Structure formats: structure tokens, C-alpha cells
Amino acid sequence: MISPSTPPAVTAALKRLARDGLLRVHRGGEIRLTQKGRAEAQRLALRHQLAEKLLTDVIGLHWTRGTTQPSASNTASRPRSKRFC
């Protein structure tokens, strides 16, 4: 489940992502990933898929439980997984 975000939080996140060169906000509100942003998104998607595979195929967690709680494990595993991906 995606957490609801307030407009100020979304604006702050967009500014941070733009500052880091991951996206561009164009006139009219169009938001596009940069090449760097697309690469980072692909890296994060792969990391998520690998974590899901670990939970379901290796640990044996049912797939519905392996995909519903990524937030807690994502934060806890960030420093370790960064070395592998």
C-alpha cells in the first residue's frame, strides 16, 4: 500500500530529486526522469525484485506477504543492499 503524502511533502521530494539530477519538472507540470534518474529507478526496482525473491523463494514467505511489507525491510536493509546492487 502506498502511503498518502501531503502536497508539501511531494513538492519537497520533487525538488530534492531535481536537485540531485534525477528528474526535471517542465512547464505545465510535466515530470520526466533524467538518464541518471532512470538508471537509479531501474537499480531500485531490481533491488526490490531481489528482496522479494529472497523472501519468497529462499525464506519461503508466501508471495502476498513478501510484497506487502517492503517498507520495514527496505529501511533496515539499505546499507547492506547498497553493497550488492
KEBA-27995 format. One line per field, with one value per residue: residue in one letter; x, y, z of N, C-alpha, C, O in turn. Coordinates in steps of 0.02 Angstrom, whole numbers, plus 50000, padded with zeros to 5 digits. Example, Ala and Ser with C-alpha at 12.3 -4.5 7.8 and 13.67 -1.06 7.14 Angstrom:
<pts>
residu: (a, s)
n.u: (50660, 50642)
n.v: (49716, 49888)
n.w: (50390, 50354)
ca.u: (50615, 50684)
ca.v: (49775, 49947)
ca.w: (50390, 50357)
c.u: (50660, 50645)
c.v: (49835, 50002)
c.w: (50390, 50394)
o.u: (50712, 50670)
o.v: (49834, 50057)
o.w: (50423, 50402)
</pts>
This chain:
<pts>
residu: (m, i, s, p, s, t, p, p, a, v, t, a, a, l, k, r, l, a, r, d, g, l, l, r, v, h, r, g, g, e, i, r, l, t, q, k, g, r, a, e, a, q, r, l, a, l, r, h, q, l, a, e, k, l, l, t, d, v, i, g, l, h, w, t, r, g, t, t, q, p, s, a, s, n, t, a, s, r, p, r, s, k, r, f, c)
n.u: (50042, 50026, 50083, 49987, 50030, 50068, 50037, 50145, 50250, 50268, 50306, 50428, 50499, 50505, 50582, 50702, 50737, 50752, 50856, 50957, 50977, 50897, 50772, 50671, 50569, 50452, 50379, 50206, 50194, 50239, 50332, 50485, 50597, 50774, 50917, 51003, 50911, 50825, 50912, 50937, 50808, 50788, 50888, 50839, 50717, 50763, 50830, 50721, 50651, 50744, 50747, 50616, 50617, 50708, 50634, 50521, 50564, 50681, 50672, 50542, 50422, 50252, 50199, 50109, 50131, 50262, 50263, 50190, 50249, 50364, 50421, 50472, 50576, 50650, 50706, 50784, 50873, 50946, 51087, 51163, 51114, 51153, 51286, 51279, 51204)
n.v: (49941, 50110, 50249, 50391, 50554, 50722, 50874, 50972, 50886, 50808, 50905, 50946, 50826, 50813, 50927, 50892, 50777, 50835, 50924, 50832, 50787, 50687, 50699, 50805, 50947, 51007, 51147, 51172, 51068, 50940, 50797, 50721, 50584, 50595, 50532, 50484, 50473, 50375, 50265, 50250, 50221, 50097, 50023, 50025, 49957, 49831, 49796, 49787, 49681, 49578, 49570, 49530, 49405, 49339, 49337, 49259, 49144, 49094, 49110, 49070, 49137, 49174, 49239, 49349, 49403, 49434, 49543, 49643, 49710, 49797, 49914, 49915, 49819, 49874, 49994, 49944, 49861, 49941, 49994, 49873, 49813, 49905, 49880, 49769, 49797)
n.w: (50000, 49959, 50046, 50093, 50039, 50083, 49992, 50014, 50054, 49941, 49849, 49908, 49895, 49755, 49725, 49787, 49713, 49587, 49614, 49637, 49512, 49458, 49402, 49296, 49304, 49199, 49110, 49138, 49221, 49188, 49225, 49209, 49207, 49216, 49125, 49222, 49327, 49278, 49273, 49410, 49455, 49392, 49456, 49588, 49569, 49532, 49650, 49736, 49676, 49693, 49833, 49856, 49793, 49877, 49997, 49958, 49880, 49942, 50084, 50099, 50121, 50093, 49937, 49941, 50066, 50055, 49971, 50030, 50136, 50112, 50162, 50298, 50292, 50189, 50236, 50341, 50273, 50190, 50201, 50188, 50067, 49975, 49948, 49867, 49754)
ca.u: (50000, 50064, 50063, 49965, 50078, 50040, 50068, 50212, 50299, 50280, 50345, 50496, 50531, 50520, 50638, 50762, 50754, 50776, 50922, 51004, 50983, 50860, 50714, 50661, 50499, 50444, 50321, 50143, 50194, 50263, 50390, 50520, 50661, 50835, 50950, 51027, 50852, 50801, 50959, 50925, 50743, 50799, 50926, 50794, 50669, 50800, 50841, 50656, 50637, 50789, 50723, 50554, 50638, 50737, 50580, 50476, 50597, 50733, 50645, 50479, 50365, 50202, 50212, 50069, 50163, 50327, 50256, 50150, 50285, 50432, 50447, 50513, 50637, 50687, 50746, 50833, 50924, 50976, 51160, 51189, 51098, 51189, 51348, 51268, 51170)
ca.v: (50000, 50172, 50297, 50456, 50608, 50789, 50913, 51000, 50832, 50789, 50960, 50941, 50767, 50830, 50974, 50854, 50734, 50879, 50948, 50776, 50770, 50626, 50715, 50875, 50969, 51052, 51192, 51136, 51016, 50876, 50773, 50668, 50561, 50604, 50468, 50464, 50454, 50311, 50214, 50240, 50186, 50027, 49992, 50014, 49905, 49768, 49782, 49766, 49614, 49531, 49561, 49491, 49337, 49312, 49323, 49207, 49083, 49069, 49106, 49033, 49178, 49175, 49299, 49407, 49433, 49460, 49606, 49693, 49744, 49815, 49974, 49900, 49786, 49918, 50039, 49905, 49829, 49990, 49995, 49810, 49800, 49953, 49849, 49716, 49822)
ca.w: (50000, 49956, 50098, 50067, 50050, 50080, 49937, 50030, 50055, 49871, 49820, 49935, 49865, 49686, 49724, 49804, 49656, 49534, 49636, 49630, 49441, 49442, 49362, 49276, 49304, 49142, 49113, 49134, 49273, 49164, 49262, 49171, 49235, 49176, 49114, 49288, 49365, 49251, 49296, 49482, 49461, 49373, 49510, 49645, 49551, 49536, 49721, 49763, 49649, 49726, 49903, 49852, 49777, 49938, 50044, 49935, 49856, 49988, 50152, 50095, 50138, 50040, 49895, 49961, 50124, 50034, 49933, 50065, 50189, 50092, 50195, 50356, 50272, 50145, 50277, 50380, 50231, 50144, 50198, 50164, 49998, 49933, 49928, 49818, 49694)
c.u: (50044, 50038, 50040, 50018, 50044, 50073, 50136, 50266, 50317, 50323, 50418, 50533, 50550, 50579, 50704, 50785, 50781, 50846, 50976, 51012, 50947, 50798, 50714, 50586, 50493, 50384, 50258, 50140, 50217, 50328, 50420, 50584, 50717, 50864, 50976, 50968, 50824, 50847, 50948, 50860, 50750, 50838, 50882, 50743, 50702, 50811, 50777, 50639, 50681, 50768, 50660, 50570, 50667, 50682, 50537, 50511, 50646, 50705, 50579, 50417, 50316, 50208, 50170, 50099, 50230, 50322, 50219, 50189, 50356, 50462, 50494, 50579, 50680, 50733, 50801, 50889, 50962, 51053, 51190, 51176, 51134, 51255, 51338, 51238, 51203)
c.v: (50062, 50220, 50362, 50509, 50675, 50827, 50943, 50946, 50810, 50842, 50958, 50882, 50781, 50878, 50938, 50811, 50776, 50905, 50895, 50753, 50708, 50638, 50789, 50890, 51022, 51097, 51151, 51077, 50947, 50858, 50716, 50649, 50578, 50535, 50440, 50439, 50387, 50254, 50199, 50203, 50112, 49990, 49977, 49960, 49836, 49748, 49756, 49695, 49561, 49518, 49519, 49418, 49303, 49292, 49264, 49142, 49053, 49059, 49069, 49072, 49177, 49240, 49359, 49440, 49462, 49526, 49659, 49731, 49763, 49872, 49959, 49867, 49830, 49964, 50001, 49877, 49878, 49988, 49931, 49801, 49848, 49923, 49800, 49742, 49883)
c.w: (50000, 50009, 50067, 50085, 50044, 50022, 49954, 50031, 49984, 49837, 49843, 49903, 49793, 49681, 49739, 49745, 49598, 49551, 49626, 49558, 49419, 49401, 49344, 49277, 49249, 49152, 49104, 49183, 49250, 49200, 49222, 49206, 49187, 49163, 49180, 49331, 49343, 49274, 49371, 49493, 49444, 49426, 49570, 49631, 49555, 49609, 49754, 49740, 49682, 49799, 49904, 49838, 49839, 49986, 50023, 49919, 49905, 50058, 50154, 50117, 50080, 50002, 49915, 50022, 50105, 49997, 49972, 50118, 50169, 50132, 50253, 50337, 50228, 50184, 50314, 50336, 50187, 50144, 50169, 50090, 49951, 49908, 49871, 49753, 49666)
o.u: (50093, 49977, 50070, 50046, 49997, 50130, 50181, 50323, 50375, 50370, 50464, 50592, 50605, 50622, 50755, 50844, 50827, 50890, 51033, 51049, 50963, 50773, 50750, 50546, 50525, 50343, 50257, 50090, 50214, 50374, 50386, 50621, 50709, 50839, 50970, 50974, 50803, 50822, 50950, 50856, 50722, 50824, 50888, 50726, 50671, 50802, 50778, 50617, 50658, 50770, 50652, 50540, 50652, 50682, 50518, 50489, 50652, 50712, 50562, 50365, 50338, 50220, 50193, 50093, 50252, 50372, 50215, 50164, 50403, 50524, 50549, 50632, 50742, 50791, 50858, 50945, 51007, 51082, 51238, 51222, 51144, 51277, 51383, 51247, 51181)
o.v: (50066, 50230, 50386, 50508, 50684, 50812, 50941, 50959, 50796, 50826, 50966, 50888, 50764, 50870, 50952, 50808, 50755, 50907, 50911, 50706, 50678, 50592, 50829, 50849, 51074, 51086, 51102, 51041, 50900, 50899, 50668, 50692, 50577, 50485, 50380, 50390, 50346, 50200, 50140, 50159, 50070, 49932, 49923, 49920, 49789, 49690, 49710, 49654, 49506, 49461, 49476, 49373, 49245, 49237, 49223, 49089, 48992, 49006, 49039, 49042, 49179, 49292, 49415, 49501, 49511, 49562, 49716, 49782, 49747, 49877, 49986, 49885, 49824, 49973, 50024, 49871, 49858, 49982, 49934, 49784, 49831, 49939, 49790, 49710, 49911)
o.w: (50037, 50016, 50019, 50140, 50005, 50004, 49912, 50011, 49970, 49801, 49803, 49887, 49771, 49637, 49707, 49729, 49563, 49508, 49608, 49544, 49368, 49367, 49373, 49255, 49253, 49197, 49068, 49186, 49289, 49205, 49205, 49232, 49126, 49189, 49194, 49367, 49384, 49292, 49391, 49536, 49477, 49441, 49600, 49675, 49580, 49627, 49795, 49780, 49697, 49822, 49947, 49868, 49853, 50014, 50065, 49942, 49910, 50088, 50205, 50129, 50022, 50033, 49908, 50030, 50136, 49992, 49949, 50142, 50204, 50137, 50257, 50362, 50229, 50167, 50317, 50359, 50150, 50090, 50131, 50052, 49892, 49853, 49830, 49701, 49616)
</pts>
